[in-house]
Amino acid sequence: MKSFLRRCAAIFLVLVLLACLTFGAWADVPGKGESNTENTGTEKEGITKSAAENNQNSETPPVEIHAKAAILMDAASGTILARYHENDRLYPASVTKIMPLLLIGEALDSGKIHLTDQVTASATAASKGGSQIWLKEGETMTVEELLKATAIYSANDACTALGEYLAGSDEAFVRMMNARAAQLGMTNTHFDNCTGLDDETETHLTSAYDIALMSRELLKHDVILQFTTIWMDSLREGTTELVNTNRLVRFYEGTTGLKTGTTSKAGCCLSATARRFDTHLIAVVLGSGNSDERFETAKALLNWGFANFESVTYKVDQQKITPVRVLRGMTETIQPLMGAVTPVLVPKGRAADLQCTMDLSLDVAAPVEAGQILGNVRLTLDGQEMGSFPLTAPANVPQINYATLLRRLLGALCSANFTKVKRGGGSNDLARESDFSEGKRFTKRKQGLAYESRLEIHQEKFNGFKV
């Protein structure tokens, strides 16, 4: 009779626990677990800082500027190192072509177009003036050949032909350019054409900061950089010679591009990019009085940047990234995933002073989405954040369903069956067992035999199912 009552009591306890857990599993708001950090959120995007917030001296550049506007930016982080009238809206001339090169680079990387594709020049493309390779209407060239002409020689007809091939028409391509500029946050930019010709427009304008933004994006596409770093090449079986308009490609160590531009309205303009070791810098110069001034200003900015800053890749101890408990999930824990640590820019000689701190949630409520941010790793120097990298969920963890919850509880009930243990001494002695890792075994006496109930032990194992 006593055995029957004990079994009834155990079944009643499990049914009560089942009701409580079932209510709790669906009553709580998903995604809100305990945390030892702030701003852990559920966004899938990385944690970034506005590049403009990092610069302290808006109008006091560290070098002499012979231009209407200029900026020096770190390509990896977007940190602004020096700036001068960087938000003034000015004519960019052929520096405009950074955006067409970006769109072509993205299309090539996505497989939408290929370097071997044949492009037929339209009357519109063939009619473009200024710098050109003298395309004739109906002439065919590959995407690679037109890309060479655009990136190396700044050919307006080649750039137009590429835009028409990608978007369907010159007008549609310009709309694509403006849409991409908006996505990049180029708030001071409006394109009227893909070439930068400004003799018939008053509204084809941008800023040094906006050019740095699209230059930074273009640097992600190696398929384009293989052309912007060429000094000399040719087309039409050697009959059309191409010489890079950016002389830094030949005369400045580490140059990776990017684009020059000159008109009477714009003056002499340049977006110059260079890499030394892990440090990749962008120097934009707009409105110089002559070509020498734009190149010398860009070189001065780059020289100062390389002399005073360096990019370092911090090695994070992965063993310190502990699992996060999942509340009411199909799995009890999840191991946060840390992606590649991108280089951070620090003053030269200060890499050893970087401090690494980790903010990680103690728990998270199911459902958990793959890529959901569970915390972040922060790198600071003298209290200032230099970089932040998200810790994310590597896979989806769905919320536990009723059937699985029932199976787990039934498993716990079956495990709670009373099992015999050896008699330990006289009939009046109570057998004792050592503590379990999660809970203490309790023994009871019946007819000279000791029994142990493990129900409480299994309840402890369900530590993610708190009532």
C-alpha positions, 0 to 999 in steps of 0.5 A: 500500500505504501509503495502504491501511495509513493508511486501515486505521489510521484506521478502527481508531482510530475503532472504538476511539474508538466503543467507548470513547465508547459505554461512557462515555456510559452508564457515568457517572451522569447529571447529574454534571458539573464545577461551579464552585459548590455546591448547584446540584442538579437540583431544579426549585424555586427556592432559598428561605430560611425567613422565620423565619431572617431575624428577629433580635429575637423578643420586642422589636418596634420599636413598641408592641404592644397585642395578644397577638401580632403580626408584620410580614412582607415579602410578596415575600420572606417576610422577618420584619421584626418579631414578637411572640409570633408562634407562640402559638396563638390564636383568629383570629375572622373572620381565618379567612376568609383561607383560604376567600378563598385557596381561592376565588381559586385556583379562580377563577384555575384556571377551576374556578369563575367569578364568574358562576356561580350559587350556591344557598344551603343551609339550613346557609349560611342558618343561620349567625349573626354577621355575615351578609347574611341569605341565605335557603335556596334564594336564588341569588347569583353567586360574585361577589356572595357574594365581595363579601359575604365579603371586604367585610362578612365575611358568614358565610352567604356564606362558607359558601355559597361553600365548599359550592359549591366543595367540595360540603359545609361539612365537605369545605370545612373539610378543604380548608382544613386541607389547604391550611394544611398545604401552606403550612407553617401548623404551628400552625393547625387550622380547625374551620369556615370562618367563625371562629365560636368559641363552640362550639369550643376547637380552632379556633386559629392563630398570627400567623405562620401568618396571615401565611403565608396572607395572603402567598399570598392577595396573589398573587390579584388577583381577590380583591384587587379586592374587599378594597380596596372600601370600600363596595358593595351587593347585591340592587339596592342594598337590602343595603349592604356596608361594609368592616370594615377601616377602613384601606381608607379611611384608610391609604395603599396598603392592599390588604386584608385581613381583620378578625375579632372575637369575645369569645374572640379579641378584636380581630384583623386582617391588614392589607396595604399597598403603597407603590411596590414594597414590600408589607407584611403586619401581623398583630395578634391579641388586641387589647383593642378595635378601635382598638388593633388598627388602631393597632398594625397602622398602627404596624408598617406605618409602621415597615416603610415608613420603614426598608425598601424593595424593589428589583429588581436588574438582572442582566447577562444577557450574563454568563450563559454557556452550560453544556457538556452531556456526552454530550448531543444538543446540545453546550451549553445556555444557562441561563435566568433567570426574572423577578427578584423584588424584594428587601427592603433597609434604606432607602438601601442598594440601591446596596450590593447585590452580585451573584454568579453560581454556574454549573455548568461542565458538566452530564451528559445527560439534562438536564430543562427547568427543571433548576437549573444554577446561581443568582444571589445578591444579598448585602448586607454578606455576608448573602444578600438573594435568590437566583434559579435559573438553569435549563435552558430545554429537555430535552436527551436523552442521545446515543443509539447511532445519533446517536453512530455518525453523528457518528463516521462524519461525522468519519471521512469528514471525515478523508479525505485532501485534496490541497493545493498543492505548496509548493516543491521535492519535498522540502519539507513543506507547512505550514498555519496552526493551526486554531482547535481543533487543528493541521493536520498535513501529510504528503508523498506523491509530491511532494504534501502531504496533511493529516489532519483527524481530530485536528481533529474529535476536538477538536470532540468535547470533550464526549465525553471518554474 
